[in-house]
Amino acid sequence: MQPQGPNPPPRRLIAAELVMVGCAVLGLAVMATIGLIIYERVPFTPERRQLFRSRMEAERQQKREQQEALPWR
């Protein structure tokens, strides 16, 4: 049974597209699995969360000071 239409795509093109989509889905699944493994092994405890927040706040403060040190045009 041939596909209908004025110019149907060749079977090789359809197969190649299916392979590409399959590889993309497989890659996403692998990345998600690795992320979950890392998340399970490194628990985000309240102490670690506080350390992360303090680092982010220090970076923001540093950027603010750098912006204030710049001369206005």
N, C-alpha and C positions, 0 to 999 in steps of 0.2 A: 504494500500500500504506500504510494508516493504521497508526500505532503502536498497539499493544495496551495495555490497562489501563483502569481505571475513569475516569481523568481525565488523558489525555495532555497534556503541555505544548505550547503552540502553537509553530509553527515559528519565529516571530519571536523567541521567548524563547531557543530553542536557538541560533539564529543570533547573537543578542546575546551569549550566554555564550561561544560560540566566538570571537567578535571580542575579548571581554575577555581570554580566555585567550591568544589570539594576541598581543595588545598587551603583556600581562605578559611573555610569553616573549621577545618582541622587545626590550622594555625591558631585561630581564636580559642579553640578548646584547649590547646596546649598552654597558651599564655594564661588562660583563666585557671587552669590546674596549677601551674607554677605559682601564680599569685595566691591561690588558696593555701598551698603548702607553706609559702613564706609567711602568710598571715597566721597560720596555725602555729608555726614554730616561734614566731616573734610576737608574743602577746602585747597589745597596746595598753599597758597598764596606766592607771591614773598618773603615776610618777613620770612615766615616759611622755604622756600627753602634756603634762605641765612643762616638761623640759622642751618639747617641741614648740609649745606656745610661747615660752620665754625667748627661744631662739628667733622665732618669727617676729616677735615684738622688738627684739634688739635690732634685727635687720631693718624693720620699718623705721625705727628711731634713727639709725645710721643714715638711711636714705633721706629722711627728713632734714637731718643736719647738713647733709651734702647739698640739698636743694637750697637751704637757707644760706649756705656759704657762697653760692653762685651769685655773681653780680647781675642785677637786673639790667636788661637792655633798655 
